[in-house]
Amino acid sequence: MFDGLFQPTHLIIIFAIALLVFGPKKLPELGKGLGEGIRALKEGMKDTPPAPTDENKTTENKDTKA
């Protein structure tokens, strides 16, 4: 479905539109903010414990009912 979605010509067109919309002065600030956001998201994903499985949920429910 998404084969060939980000070809070089597509990326150039997207960059040109972003340059027209935001201007050359604002574009580096937006890139920096996006990079920091992605970096913070990755760090947050590393720090979180894994989600409990269905097996753990059923045993926790049995323990709380007793």
N, C-alpha and C positions, 0 to 999 in steps of 0.2 A: 504494500500500500504506500509506504513512504520511500520506496526505492528511488534514489537520485534526487531526493528532496533538497539537499544542500550542495548543489553543484557550484563550482567557482563563479559562474555567471550569475547565479541566483544570489550568492553572498555579496557580490559587487553591487547588484541592483539594490539589495536591502541596505547596504552601507551608504549608497548614494542617497536613498530616500531619507535615511536617518540623518545624514549630513544636511539635507535641505530642511528637514523639520526642526532639528535642534540647533543647527549652526556649528561652526568649527570650534567655538570657545566652550560650548557646553558638552560636546561629545566626549572628550577625555574624562570629564567629571562623572558622566553617566557610566562610562566603562569602568572607572575605578570603583564606583559604588556597587555596580553589578558584581565585580570580582570579589569585593569584600563580603557581599551578601552570600555569594556561593561558598566562599571560604568558611564563613561562620556557620552555614548550614551543614557543611561537611564535618566541621568540628563538633557540632551539636549531635550529629548522627553517630559519631564515634563514642560520645559520652553516654548515650542512652543505653539502658539495658535491653536485651532482646525481649520482644513481646511474648507473653505467656501463650503456651499452646492450649488447645482444647482440653487436653488431658489434665493440665495443671488447673484449668478453670473448674472442671468438674470435681476435682479433689478439694479445691478451696471451698466450693459451695457445700460439700458434704461436711467439711470441718466446721464451717460457720453455723450450720443447722444443728449440729449435735450439741 
